[in-house]
Amino acid sequence: MGILRQQSAIKMLRFRRIVCLLILGLVSSILVVSCSKNINHSATSSNHLTENCRVVQHLMGETCIPHNPARIATLWMATFRSTLALDIQPITTAWYVDQPFPEHLQGKADGVENIGFQPNLERIALLKPDLILSTTRFENIYKQLSQIAPTVVLDNPTPPPPWQKHLEDVAKVLDKEEKGRQLIDEYKQRIEQLKQALGDRRFQMQTSIATVDQTYGIYTYGTKHPTGAVLNDIGLQRPPAQSGDFFTRDHISQEHLSDIDGDVLFLSYRGGEAAKENLEKLQRSPLWQKLKVVQQNRVYLVDSDHWYAFDVLAMNAVIDDLFKYLVNTP
């Protein structure tokens, strides 16, 4: 009996061992299939993303953006205008709430929503963009913007980069590099046309630029400012106080008003109605009347919305003004 019991126990032990092996094999098979399915799903997702978006390197890392974004939100006016120049109309941009879009953009910005100079995240989200073009000015909200839509951060140092550099950056993100090069080439052609129209006069004419702001401050533009760079590209001479490698020279006092004198003065105001009133106040002052350019009636009031801007559309508008007042005006 003892031997039979021992044999029976051995058989039972073997049976249990076989059952355990079968269960272990079944569990292993399930895990393998499950893992295999997960791996395939991940690969499929990755391929799907690769097919439907393009990885772009930018200042905050890399972002996979749609190949043909149809609802672009821009958070800087220079980015907005550069995007327009590349034949793409964004759905929104950041601009002063109480001001209409610049006059030289009329017809190009119809239907574009102004979300205010300090972008509101809720308003941006409601617009459902498929791409957000931000700048380093808003890098503190990059994570929140990225949760709304793929976000690319472009450089916006102080002072801002040359307009050509920003245009090239935007064109690269939007896969419009050829169009960007074309715009820069066309700008150069217009500069050459203006040079020929002015002839040698551009070497003798002192061309001054000045803007009055809402604090009754007056400032001029150096060659680092895009508008100053346009005059420099043409070869126009600048008054001594405006010659130099600087962006703007601010807070010119009434006692130094002669710093904005010249053979020609392009004058503007920037800062709404308060700035306009300050400009009118300046024009009534006795020191203003003593300026040679005033006495010769060669002061031209221009729009600071493009004379102070940083994009190719604005620079072309500046060139339009230069043709109008330096070539076509007696």
HELIX and SHEET records of a PDB file:
HELIX    1   1 GLY A    2  ASN A   52  1                                  51    
HELIX    2   2 MET A   77  ALA A   85  1                                   9    
HELIX    3   3 GLU A  103  LEU A  105  5                                   3    
HELIX    4   4 LEU A  121  LEU A  126  1                                   6    
HELIX    5   5 THR A  136  ILE A  141  5                                   6    
HELIX    6   6 TYR A  142  ILE A  148  1                                   7    
HELIX    7   7 TRP A  163  VAL A  173  1                                  11    
HELIX    8   8 GLU A  177  LEU A  198  1                                  22    
HELIX    9   9 ARG A  201  GLN A  204  1                                   4    
HELIX   10  10 PRO A  226  ILE A  234  1                                   9    
HELIX   11  11 PRO A  240  GLN A  242  5                                   3    
HELIX   12  12 GLN A  254  ILE A  260  5                                   7    
HELIX   13  13 GLY A  272  GLN A  283  1                                  12    
HELIX   14  14 PRO A  286  GLN A  289  1                                   4    
HELIX   15  15 LYS A  292  GLN A  295  1                                   4    
HELIX   16  16 SER A  304  TRP A  307  1                                   4    
HELIX   17  17 VAL A  312  LEU A  322  1                                  11    
HELIX   18  18 PHE A  323  VAL A  327  3                                   5    
SHEET    1   A 2 CYS A  53  HIS A  58  0                                        
SHEET    2   A 2 GLY A  61  PRO A  66 -1                                        
SHEET    1   B 5 GLU A 113  ASN A 114  0                                        
SHEET    2   B 5 THR A  92  THR A  93  1                                        
SHEET    3   B 5 ILE A  72  THR A  74  1                                        
SHEET    4   B 5 LEU A 131  THR A 135  1                                        
SHEET    5   B 5 THR A 151  LEU A 154  1                                        
SHEET    1   C 5 THR A 248  ARG A 249  0                                        
SHEET    2   C 5 ILE A 218  TYR A 221 -1                                        
SHEET    3   C 5 THR A 207  ASP A 213 -1                                        
SHEET    4   C 5 VAL A 264  ARG A 270  1                                        
SHEET    5   C 5 VAL A 299  LEU A 301  1                                        
END                                                                             
